Amino acid sequence: MKAHKRANIRGLCCFISPIISLFRSALVAMSYSYKCLLVHHIGDGVFHVQLNRPKQLNAINPEMWEEIEDVFRKLDTDSDCRVVIFSGNGRAFTAGIDLKSFSSNLTDLMAKDHDVARKGREILRLAEKMAVAFNLIEKCTKPVIAAIHGYCIGYWMHEIAMTARDFYGPEALQQGYVSRLFDTQEAMMAAAKETANAIATSSPVAVQGTKIVLNYARDHSVDESLRYVAIWNMSQLQTEDMAQSAVAVMTKGPKPIYAKL
């Protein structure tokens, strides 16, 4: 009888587990439902954000700008998210700004009965709003892996900005704009997921702290950056993740399962 009850309990647990997973997936779908983006929680702390205007080669219109801003604000504070893969759905990563919608907005703005100064301020607000969306990708404390295929227009070196010529993967790799090249989109996505999983299973305190410190160091002197790291570590080195990692190294045990942050 007891064995029978244990079997029923095991069977019930096995039955409930997929229901919980489906429920969590449904909650994610409701929280991250967009018109111009696809967002999937692909498991183990990894989220996949895709630009989703494939017929327009993912050209970025005002609605997509707003959605990019919203999704990275949410992911930054979502404890279920530890790393983000950012890619484009369809034949290209992005064809850049949607000139049709941008020109329409600019035409409407210029048609207003305002003087030059006031029109200029509105153009400034429009440009700043577009900049905010991509700044949030950088400021998001979760690492973001850009998986780029096909066109990626708008991400230029100085010479490219001057000449508007095309440049391709090998040159982007040589200039340090990308870290790796792949023969197919499938191989690229497999590598992106492998990297994301490696990051997601590391201490989120260490990973997010590293991104914050690196971003700070880029815009400050060596002395200022070292001071910032010292102040940052005053609290962050007290995390229990440090002790768990040390024990795993000393005992040659498995990688710890770190708590959410």
Secondary structure, 3 states (H helix, E strand, C coil): CHHHHHHHHHHHHHHHHHHHHHHHHHHHHHHCCCCCEEEEEEECCEEEEEECCHHHCCCECHHHHHHHHHHHHHHHHCCCCCEEEEEECCCCCECCECHHHHHHHHHHHHCCCCCHHHHHHHHHHHHHHHHHHHHHHHHCCCCEEEECCCCECCCCCHHHHHHCCCCCHHHHHHCCCCCCCCCCHHHHHHHHHHHHHHHHCCCHHHHHHHHHHHHHHHCCCHHHHHHHHHHHHHHHCCCHHHHHHHHHHHHCCCCCCCCCC
